[in-house]
Amino acid sequence: MGEWTKLMEPVKGSKVVVYHPQWIYFLTRFGLIETGWVEERPGIPPAPGHLVRLVRVMKDEKIKVLIYAPWNDEKLAERIAEEAGAKPLLLAAMVGGVKGADSYLAAVDYNVRTLSQALRQ
């Protein structure tokens, strides 16, 4: 846990956008700010106007990362991130969610390392 805190310390206070509001405990633990969601309402595809506003916020706030999970619409996450000048970032929302996340600790480790690296770029 100490190593994860150390990795995330330089990016503490960074703002991110998430596809679905499932990351709040993870983000809060490491002092990151959830600025917006792709899904205006959980499980409902976003309206075009919502996406326009989201991209504008991402550009205005200089948000570098849009976090999504394996079951989210990857193409939509990539398109929004590209339009906003951000990076779409697939994180392990569960054990086995990404290659190498074969246990709970491995999933958290993957998420911390991947997110801290993306926010430093």
N, CA, C and O of each residue as an XYZ file, in Angstrom:
484
protein
N       0.822     -1.191      0.000
C       0.000      0.000      0.000
C       0.866      1.255      0.000
O       0.524      2.253     -0.633
N       1.978      1.199      0.705
C       2.867      2.345      0.752
C       3.453      2.673     -0.609
O       3.612      3.842     -0.959
N       3.775      1.636     -1.379
C       4.328      1.861     -2.718
C       3.281      2.505     -3.626
O       3.609      3.384     -4.423
N       2.035      2.078     -3.510
C       0.963      2.666     -4.325
C       0.783      4.143     -3.983
O       0.640      4.981     -4.873
N       0.790      4.450     -2.697
C       0.651      5.843     -2.259
C       1.794      6.678     -2.820
O       1.585      7.800     -3.281
N       2.994      6.132     -2.778
C       4.177      6.824     -3.288
C       4.053      7.076     -4.797
O       4.399      8.157     -5.272
N       3.563      6.089     -5.545
C       3.392      6.245     -6.991
C       2.339      7.300     -7.338
O       2.480      8.023     -8.325
N       1.294      7.382     -6.529
C       0.186      8.284     -6.827
C       0.381      9.688     -6.251
O      -0.315     10.620     -6.656
N       1.301      9.850     -5.328
C       1.515     11.158     -4.688
C       1.779     12.286     -5.693
O       1.199     13.362     -5.548
N       2.635     12.080     -6.708
C       2.902     13.182     -7.653
C       1.688     13.617     -8.480
O       1.683     14.717     -9.031
N       0.667     12.770     -8.572
C      -0.507     13.121     -9.384
C      -1.730     13.447     -8.524
O      -2.830     13.642     -9.039
N      -1.524     13.501     -7.232
C      -2.616     13.832     -6.303
C      -3.244     15.161     -6.715
O      -2.536     16.121     -7.017
N      -4.571     15.211     -6.725
C      -5.282     16.417     -7.127
C      -5.608     16.468     -8.608
O      -6.314     17.371     -9.057
N      -5.098     15.502     -9.378
C      -5.408     15.458    -10.813
C      -6.887     15.174    -11.034
O      -7.529     14.466    -10.257
N      -7.404     15.740    -12.104
C      -8.801     15.534    -12.468
C      -8.880     14.478    -13.559
O      -8.052     14.440    -14.470
N      -9.888     13.625    -13.450
C     -10.128     12.590    -14.454
C     -11.611     12.554    -14.783
O     -12.450     13.029    -14.018
N     -11.913     11.981    -15.940
C     -13.290     11.696    -16.325
C     -13.417     10.189    -16.365
O     -12.481      9.496    -16.764
N     -14.568      9.674    -15.954
C     -14.811      8.238    -15.957
C     -15.994      7.926    -16.858
O     -16.885      8.753    -17.045
N     -15.989      6.740    -17.403
C     -17.112      6.335    -18.250
C     -18.362      6.160    -17.390
O     -19.442      6.639    -17.736
N     -18.198      5.472    -16.278
C     -19.291      5.156    -15.362
C     -18.796      5.446    -13.943
O     -17.641      5.156    -13.632
N     -19.635      6.006    -13.084
C     -19.162      6.420    -11.748
C     -18.935      5.257    -10.784
O     -19.576      5.180     -9.736
N     -18.028      4.360    -11.138
C     -17.740      3.211    -10.280
C     -16.379      3.313     -9.595
O     -16.026      2.449     -8.793
N     -15.621      4.351     -9.900
C     -14.241      4.452     -9.450
C     -14.056      5.386     -8.258
O     -12.919      5.660     -7.875
N     -15.125      5.877     -7.667
C     -15.022      6.940     -6.670
C     -14.154      6.569     -5.465
O     -13.385      7.406     -4.992
N     -14.256      5.343     -4.959
C     -13.456      4.961     -3.787
C     -11.973      4.886     -4.139
O     -11.124      5.330     -3.367
N     -11.669      4.330     -5.293
C     -10.282      4.248     -5.765
C      -9.703      5.651     -5.945
O      -8.604      5.942     -5.472
N     -10.449      6.514     -6.633
C      -9.970      7.875     -6.885
C      -9.807      8.670     -5.597
O      -8.816      9.379     -5.422
N     -10.774      8.552     -4.700
C     -10.718      9.254     -3.420
C      -9.517      8.792     -2.603
O      -8.835      9.609     -1.985
N      -9.258      7.494     -2.596
C      -8.128      6.938     -1.839
C      -6.811      7.597     -2.237
O      -5.936      7.805     -1.396
N      -6.674      7.925     -3.525
C      -5.424      8.496     -4.006
C      -5.498      9.993     -4.290
O      -4.598     10.553     -4.915
N      -6.564     10.639     -3.833
C      -6.659     12.093     -3.924
C      -6.905     12.623     -5.328
O      -6.508     13.745     -5.643
N      -7.554     11.830     -6.174
C      -7.885     12.271     -7.528
C      -9.317     12.790     -7.567
O     -10.133     12.430     -6.719
N      -9.617     13.619     -8.533
C     -10.928     14.274     -8.610
C     -11.689     13.781     -9.830
O     -11.225     13.908    -10.963
N     -12.858     13.220     -9.582
C     -13.746     12.762    -10.651
C     -14.533     13.973    -11.153
O     -15.391     14.502    -10.446
N     -14.235     14.404    -12.371
C     -14.787     15.650    -12.904
C     -16.041     15.449    -13.744
O     -16.836     16.376    -13.900
N     -16.226     14.254    -14.285
C     -17.396     14.009    -15.117
C     -17.521     12.553    -15.490
O     -16.637     11.739    -15.222
N     -18.655     12.242    -16.124
C     -18.970     10.877    -16.530
C     -19.429     10.863    -17.973
O     -20.116     11.778    -18.426
N     -19.047      9.822    -18.691
C     -19.559      9.643    -20.048
C     -21.047      9.328    -19.975
O     -21.849      9.917    -20.699
N     -21.411      8.398    -19.101
C     -22.822      8.063    -18.932
C     -23.482      9.139    -18.081
O     -23.179      9.297    -16.898
N     -24.381      9.866    -18.704
C     -25.124     10.900    -17.974
C     -25.932     10.267    -16.842
O     -26.010     10.792    -15.732
N     -26.527      9.125    -17.165
C     -27.252      8.304    -16.189
C     -26.721      6.882    -16.350
O     -26.632      6.380    -17.470
N     -26.367      6.228    -15.244
C     -25.775      4.892    -15.331
C     -26.588      3.931    -16.203
O     -27.794      3.760    -16.021
N     -25.886      3.312    -17.153
C     -26.508      2.324    -18.017
C     -27.252      2.872    -19.215
O     -27.701      2.100    -20.063
N     -27.398      4.199    -19.310
C     -28.121      4.833    -20.406
C     -27.096      5.489    -21.339
O     -26.250      6.253    -20.875
N     -27.157      5.204    -22.643
C     -26.220      5.850    -23.563
C     -26.330      7.384    -23.461
O     -27.431      7.923    -23.342
N     -25.199      8.068    -23.508
C     -25.216      9.527    -23.347
C     -25.822     10.242    -24.548
O     -25.686      9.798    -25.688
N     -26.489     11.349    -24.273
C     -27.061     12.190    -25.327
C     -25.934     12.979    -25.989
O     -24.931     13.280    -25.342
N     -26.085     13.316    -27.269
C     -25.048     14.093    -27.967
C     -24.689     15.398    -27.256
O     -23.514     15.757    -27.177
N     -25.683     16.100    -26.745
C     -25.419     17.359    -26.046
C     -24.562     17.153    -24.797
O     -23.709     17.981    -24.478
N     -24.791     16.065    -24.108
C     -23.989     15.743    -22.921
C     -22.526     15.525    -23.324
O     -21.612     15.993    -22.647
N     -22.319     14.815    -24.426
C     -20.954     14.549    -24.880
C     -20.240     15.830    -25.300
O     -19.048     15.991    -25.037
N     -20.955     16.733    -25.945
C     -20.368     18.026    -26.335
C     -19.923     18.783    -25.086
O     -18.821     19.328    -25.046
N     -20.784     18.815    -24.064
C     -20.434     19.504    -22.808
C     -19.260     18.817    -22.115
O     -18.380     19.485    -21.571
N     -19.246     17.496    -22.133
C     -18.177     16.748    -21.480
C     -16.827     17.041    -22.140
O     -15.839     17.287    -21.448
N     -16.784     17.014    -23.456
C     -15.541     17.310    -24.176
C     -15.084     18.729    -23.866
O     -13.892     18.965    -23.670
N     -16.010     19.667    -23.819
C     -15.663     21.057    -23.497
C     -15.047     21.148    -22.096
O     -14.032     21.817    -21.902
N     -15.665     20.475    -21.129
C     -15.132     20.484    -19.760
C     -13.737     19.860    -19.734
O     -12.830     20.377    -19.082
N     -13.576     18.753    -20.443
C     -12.274     18.084    -20.466
C     -11.195     18.997    -21.049
O     -10.073     19.039    -20.542
N     -11.532     19.719    -22.102
C     -10.569     20.654    -22.702
C     -10.287     21.817    -21.760
O      -9.131     22.174    -21.533
N     -11.357     22.413    -21.207
C     -11.198     23.564    -20.318
C     -10.384     23.220    -19.073
O      -9.559     24.013    -18.619
N     -10.626     22.025    -18.525
C      -9.961     21.605    -17.294
C      -8.631     20.896    -17.565
O      -7.928     20.496    -16.637
N      -8.299     20.747    -18.850
C      -7.054     20.066    -19.260
C      -6.951     18.662    -18.664
O      -5.909     18.270    -18.137
N      -8.036     17.924    -18.757
C      -8.097     16.563    -18.231
C      -7.364     15.627    -19.182
O      -7.627     15.611    -20.384
N      -6.446     14.854    -18.631
C      -5.567     14.012    -19.433
C      -6.088     12.596    -19.650
O      -5.643     11.908    -20.569
N      -7.036     12.149    -18.804
C      -7.411     10.740    -18.809
C      -8.919     10.555    -18.738
O      -9.612     11.232    -17.979
N      -9.411      9.619    -19.549
C     -10.789      9.138    -19.462
C     -10.699      7.656    -19.117
O     -10.202      6.856    -19.910
N     -11.180      7.296    -17.936
C     -11.106      5.912    -17.448
C     -12.351      5.146    -17.882
O     -13.477      5.623    -17.739
N     -12.122      3.947    -18.415
C     -13.241      3.077    -18.756
C     -12.928      1.644    -18.347
O     -11.775      1.297    -18.091
N     -13.968      0.816    -18.290
C     -13.852     -0.586    -17.890
C     -14.041     -1.488    -19.113
O     -14.507     -1.027    -20.155
N     -13.684     -2.760    -18.993
C     -13.768     -3.667    -20.140
C     -15.151     -3.759    -20.785
O     -15.239     -4.021    -21.984
N     -16.206     -3.557    -20.048
C     -17.555     -3.692    -20.600
C     -18.132     -2.378    -21.131
O     -19.239     -2.368    -21.670
N     -17.411     -1.289    -20.991
C     -17.860     -0.010    -21.545
C     -17.586      0.040    -23.042
O     -16.826     -0.772    -23.570
N     -18.203      0.991    -23.717
C     -18.038      1.153    -25.161
C     -16.651      1.758    -25.429
O     -16.453      2.966    -25.306
N     -15.707      0.897    -25.794
C     -14.324      1.320    -25.998
C     -14.204      2.366    -27.100
O     -13.464      3.339    -26.954
N     -14.924      2.174    -28.198
C     -14.838      3.122    -29.319
C     -15.339      4.506    -28.904
O     -14.756      5.518    -29.292
N     -16.403      4.554    -28.128
C     -16.915      5.839    -27.655
C     -15.909      6.496    -26.707
O     -15.657      7.697    -26.808
N     -15.338      5.721    -25.795
C     -14.332      6.263    -24.872
C     -13.146      6.825    -25.652
O     -12.644      7.903    -25.334
N     -12.706      6.101    -26.661
C     -11.575      6.564    -27.478
C     -11.920      7.835    -28.244
O     -11.102      8.751    -28.331
N     -13.128      7.894    -28.800
C     -13.528      9.079    -29.568
C     -13.610     10.322    -28.681
O     -13.121     11.389    -29.052
N     -14.223     10.179    -27.523
C     -14.348     11.317    -26.606
C     -12.963     11.788    -26.161
O     -12.667     12.983    -26.179
N     -12.126     10.840    -25.766
C     -10.779     11.204    -25.320
C     -10.007     11.901    -26.433
O      -9.329     12.899    -26.190
N     -10.105     11.384    -27.643
C      -9.388     11.997    -28.773
C      -9.864     13.428    -29.009
O      -9.051     14.333    -29.195
N     -11.180     13.631    -29.002
C     -11.719     14.975    -29.228
C     -11.296     15.951    -28.130
O     -11.139     17.147    -28.376
N     -11.115     15.425    -26.914
C     -10.767     16.282    -25.780
C      -9.254     16.425    -25.596
O      -8.801     17.204    -24.757
N      -8.475     15.678    -26.375
C      -7.030     15.728    -26.206
C      -6.553     14.944    -24.999
O      -5.512     15.250    -24.419
N      -7.324     13.926    -24.624
C      -6.998     13.099    -23.463
C      -6.643     11.684    -23.920
O      -6.647     11.381    -25.113
N      -6.340     10.840    -22.962
C      -6.004      9.452    -23.246
C      -7.094      8.550    -22.680
O      -7.445      8.670    -21.506
N      -7.645      7.630    -23.512
C      -8.579      6.654    -22.969
C      -7.787      5.607    -22.195
O      -6.778      5.109    -22.696
N      -8.219      5.265    -20.996
C      -7.438      4.378    -20.145
C      -8.307      3.243    -19.618
O      -9.207      3.454    -18.806
N      -8.024      2.046    -20.092
C      -8.726      0.849    -19.629
C      -8.133      0.423    -18.303
O      -6.939      0.134    -18.218
N      -8.959      0.380    -17.264
C      -8.519     -0.109    -15.966
C      -9.241     -1.401    -15.622
O     -10.289     -1.710    -16.189
N      -8.675     -2.147    -14.695
C      -9.245     -3.420    -14.251
C     -10.322     -3.144    -13.209
O     -10.018     -2.833    -12.057
N     -11.558     -3.256    -13.612
C     -12.670     -3.021    -12.695
C     -12.957     -4.257    -11.850
O     -13.777     -4.216    -10.933
N     -12.273     -5.359    -12.167
C     -12.462     -6.613    -11.444
C     -11.230     -7.480    -11.686
O     -10.429     -7.209    -12.581
N     -11.096     -8.517    -10.881
C     -10.022     -9.482    -11.092
C     -10.225    -10.100    -12.474
O     -11.320    -10.547    -12.815
N      -9.156    -10.115    -13.259
C      -9.238    -10.657    -14.613
C      -9.741     -9.661    -15.636
O      -9.886    -10.006    -16.808
N     -10.011     -8.433    -15.220
C     -10.550     -7.415    -16.119
C      -9.576     -7.003    -17.218
O      -9.989     -6.582    -18.299
N      -8.308     -7.125    -16.938
C      -7.259     -6.882    -17.937
C      -6.190     -7.957    -17.741
O      -6.096     -8.572    -16.679
N      -5.407     -8.166    -18.759
C      -4.351     -9.173    -18.693
C      -3.375     -8.835    -17.565
O      -2.895     -7.706    -17.462
N      -3.095     -9.807    -16.739
C      -2.169     -9.613    -15.631
C      -2.840     -9.266    -14.315
O      -2.189     -9.289    -13.270
N      -4.111     -8.949    -14.339
C      -4.849     -8.623    -13.106
C      -5.519     -9.900    -12.593
O      -6.745    -10.012    -12.566
N      -4.678    -10.859    -12.186
C      -5.169    -12.194    -11.834
C      -5.587    -12.344    -10.376
O      -6.060    -13.406     -9.973
N      -5.418    -11.294     -9.590
C      -5.859    -11.291     -8.196
C      -6.297     -9.866     -7.865
O      -6.079     -8.941     -8.648
N      -6.909     -9.703     -6.713
C      -7.344     -8.367     -6.321
C      -6.150     -7.415     -6.224
O      -6.196     -6.296     -6.735
N      -5.091     -7.867     -5.569
C      -3.912     -7.012     -5.417
C      -3.264     -6.715     -6.765
O      -2.787     -5.603     -6.991
N      -3.242     -7.696     -7.658
C      -2.681     -7.463     -8.992
C      -3.525     -6.455     -9.771
O      -2.982     -5.649    -10.526
N      -4.845     -6.492     -9.596
C      -5.730     -5.539    -10.277
C      -5.481     -4.123     -9.763
O      -5.368     -3.184    -10.550
N      -5.397     -3.972     -8.447
C      -5.124     -2.642     -7.878
C      -3.750     -2.158     -8.316
O      -3.590     -0.991     -8.674
N      -2.767     -3.032     -8.291
C      -1.424     -2.666     -8.708
C      -1.415     -2.207    -10.168
O      -0.802     -1.192    -10.499
N      -2.090     -2.948    -11.029
C      -2.193     -2.565    -12.445
C      -2.828     -1.180    -12.574
O      -2.323     -0.324    -13.302
N      -3.938     -0.966    -11.862
C      -4.645      0.316    -11.950
C      -3.782      1.474    -11.465
O      -3.736      2.523    -12.107
N      -3.108      1.298    -10.353
C      -2.259      2.361     -9.810
C      -1.125      2.688    -10.769
O      -0.882      3.854    -11.079
N      -0.440      1.668    -11.231
C       0.711      1.898    -12.114
C       0.278      2.514    -13.451
O       0.916      3.444    -13.945
N      -0.793      1.998    -14.022
C      -1.273      2.484    -15.306
C      -1.764      3.930    -15.211
O      -1.441      4.760    -16.061
N      -2.545      4.222    -14.175
C      -3.097      5.563    -14.011
C      -2.015      6.573    -13.652
O      -2.004      7.677    -14.195
N      -1.117      6.220    -12.758
C      -0.063      7.169    -12.376
C       0.820      7.502    -13.572
O       1.224      8.653    -13.742
N       1.118      6.523    -14.388
C       1.936      6.767    -15.586
C       1.198      7.671    -16.579
O       1.787      8.604    -17.125
N      -0.084      7.395    -16.811
C      -0.858      8.199    -17.771
C      -0.990      9.649    -17.306
O      -0.945     10.565    -18.127
N      -1.150      9.864    -16.025
C      -1.324     11.229    -15.512
C      -0.018     12.017    -15.499
O      -0.042     13.246    -15.445
N       1.103     11.338    -15.545
C       2.405     12.013    -15.546
C       2.810     12.469    -16.937
O       3.718     13.289    -17.072
N       2.171     11.968    -17.956
C       2.564     12.308    -19.334
C       1.986     13.636    -19.749
O       2.211     14.083    -20.874
